[in-house]
């Protein structure tokens, strides 16, 4: 039994490594689930931390996104599993001494749960005919749609999402979206649809125009996804440029 278990683990590791290396856009996400009562304190510490990263020219980067349920997401592109072993904060922590640890002790009081996982930008399902980009200038408002599904329905729901993309393309829709899927570190299976707008009014205007463009037949196409979804969630949020970070370039 021990040998069988070891063999299965090895096969799984090889499978994950193969999929990982063949994919083009993988991201490590650090998520902080901030307590409402600690929101302003968290914001203060996060800006302090960002300033410290600038001061020490930290050699990594991330895009910060927030959701209206007070999730803070720090999204860093990675190329392979070896990137997960890197310690970009080591030199900064050494230089700051006790101040570094104190800062994270203060962070820890602002949430009861946080953690890291990997998501994949699924270019095959993403609809951005002018070129795929994670962020667009002047469009930092976000609508997020989480489509959860059971693993047994993975193939069917993917076929449905391809049908949706084909419908958008055939109608020449201007309502572009990116699709992310769960990767290593996620216990649940879901796709996340992300759309970009200037603000809530712009998002609503785009959605209304897109519904009129697609027409009533859109429901039959959307049904190909909905029939296999176990749960749907909708969130709004924004890209936080002030909490995002990239090192200085020469």
HELIX and SHEET records of a PDB file:
HELIX    1   1 UNK A    2  UNK A   22  1                                  21    
HELIX    2   2 UNK A   36  UNK A   38  5                                   3    
HELIX    3   3 UNK A   39  UNK A   55  1                                  17    
HELIX    4   4 UNK A   81  UNK A   85  5                                   5    
HELIX    5   5 UNK A   90  UNK A   96  1                                   7    
HELIX    6   6 UNK A   98  UNK A  108  1                                  11    
HELIX    7   7 UNK A  151  UNK A  153  5                                   3    
HELIX    8   8 UNK A  154  UNK A  171  1                                  18    
HELIX    9   9 UNK A  200  UNK A  214  1                                  15    
HELIX   10  10 UNK A  218  UNK A  226  1                                   9    
SHEET    1   A 9 UNK A  26  UNK A  34  0                                        
SHEET    2   A 9 UNK A  71  UNK A  78 -1                                        
SHEET    3   A 9 UNK A  62  UNK A  67 -1                                        
SHEET    4   A 9 UNK A 231  UNK A 245 -1                                        
SHEET    5   A 9 UNK A 141  UNK A 148 -1                                        
SHEET    6   A 9 UNK A 190  UNK A 197 -1                                        
SHEET    7   A 9 UNK A 178  UNK A 182 -1                                        
SHEET    8   A 9 UNK A 111  UNK A 121 -1                                        
SHEET    9   A 9 UNK A  26  UNK A  34 -1                                        
END                                                                             
